[in-house]
Amino acid sequence: MAKSAALVTAILVAGGLAASATFAAQPDAGGVAALMRQPAVKAALEAAKAGEPQTIADQIRFCEVPAVEFKEQARAEVLKKEFEALGLQNVHIDRAGNVLGDRPGRSARPHLFWAAHLDTVFPEGTDVHVRREGTVLHGPGIGDDCRGLAVMVAMVRAMNTAHVQTEGTITFVADVGEEGLGDLRGMKGLFADHKGDIDRFVSMDGTGLGIVNTAVGSHRYRVTYTGPGGHSFGAFGLANPIHALGRAIAKIADFQVPKTPKTTFNVGRIGGGTSVNSISASAWMEIDMRSRDQQALADVDAKFHKAVQDALTEENARWGTPGVLKVDVKLIGDRPAGHTAPDAPIVKTALAVTQALGFQTRLGEASTDSNVPMSLGIPAITIGSGGAGKGAHSPLEQFDTADSWQGTQRNTLLAIALAEK
Ligand SMILES: [Zn+2]
C-alpha cells in the first residue's frame, strides 16, 4: 500500500498536474453550440444516430466472446481487429493487456484517452449467448460493458464517415481488469506507461447517460485463519478456525460507519472446513470496504484489522491455547478514491454536451476505471453509453435498446469537444 501511494505521488508530480494546467480550458455551452454548427460535426452526430442498428449488432457480437477476469485476450483480439479496420493508428496490445489505437488530431495535444472495459464478472463456462426480446437484449455483460465497447467503435466510425478532424489526438482503449479482483490493473498499467501524456480521460462504463465525477475507493482483503485441526469429538478443546472466522464476522456485522460520506463493508465470500465431524484446519473470508473519502475508508479499514485480530485472540483464549490459531490477512484489492470537481472543465463540458442535445443527465459516484486518473489529479469522468440496463453483474443482465442512440450521439459529441483546446 505504501508503495502504491508513493507511485501515485510520483505520477502526480511528473505528469498529471502539469498536463492539466496546460489544457485546462474546454468548450463551454457556447463552444459546444459552435462545434455543433460545424458541418462535419453535424454529419458525425447524424451518423452516430443512423448507425445504431450496427452499434447494437456489434454490442451483441462482442458480448458473445467470453472475457473472464484475467482472461480477456479473445475479446481483446476482436477489438484489436476492429481498431485496425477503423484505420486507427499504432494499434497494439500493451503490457497490461489493454488494446490501444490512436485517432490523430491536428496536434498531439490535448491528448484525450477514451476507454471502455473488456472484462466481465462472470466465471468461465457462463453461457454468453445474447437473446433478443423486442427492444431488450438479454446476456451477461450486455450493458456492462459490451455497450461501452460497441459505442467506442461506433464513435470512431461516425467520426470517420463525417471526416471529423479533431484538434487534439484521441487514444481509444479497450481495457482489462476493471471488474472484481482485476483491481483496475489495466488502468494502473496504462497510467504508469503514459506518465505526463494523458491530459483528459473518459471511461464509458455501462448504460444510461449519467456522469460519474466521484471515485469510490475500496479496500479488499482475503483473511485466512489456520490451526492444527482434528476430530470433532476426540480433539474437542482445540481452537477452531471456523469459530474464529464467525467471531470476526459477528464483529464486522456490527460496524458503525458514516452515512455521509457513504462508507460500506461487506463480507462477500466465506469458506473452510472438510467435514461436519472435523475441527477445521482453516477458514477464510473475503471482505470489501468502500468510501469516496480516503479517511473514512482508512477508518473502517482499521476497525476491520482490529476485529480480525480480536477474534483470533478471543478464540485462542476461549480454549486457553494462545498462539494455536494464526491468521493471514492479504490485501487483494486497492482502488484509490478521488474526485473531479463539479465545476471542473471536463465535467462542465460533459454537462453542456448532454444538455445541448436535449438529453437529461446527473452527476454521481461509483468505482470505475476513472478512480486511477482521479486519484492522480488528471481530469477524468466515467459516463454511460445510453440505453437502459438492468441486473448488471448478474446472469440475468439485460439492456433495453430503446433510444440507445442517444448515448452513441452524446458520447461522440463529447469526444470531439474534449479533443478541443
Ligand atoms: Zn463496468
Residues whose N, C-alpha, C, O or C-beta is under 5 A from the ligand:
A	BS01	ZN	D144 D145 D205 G206
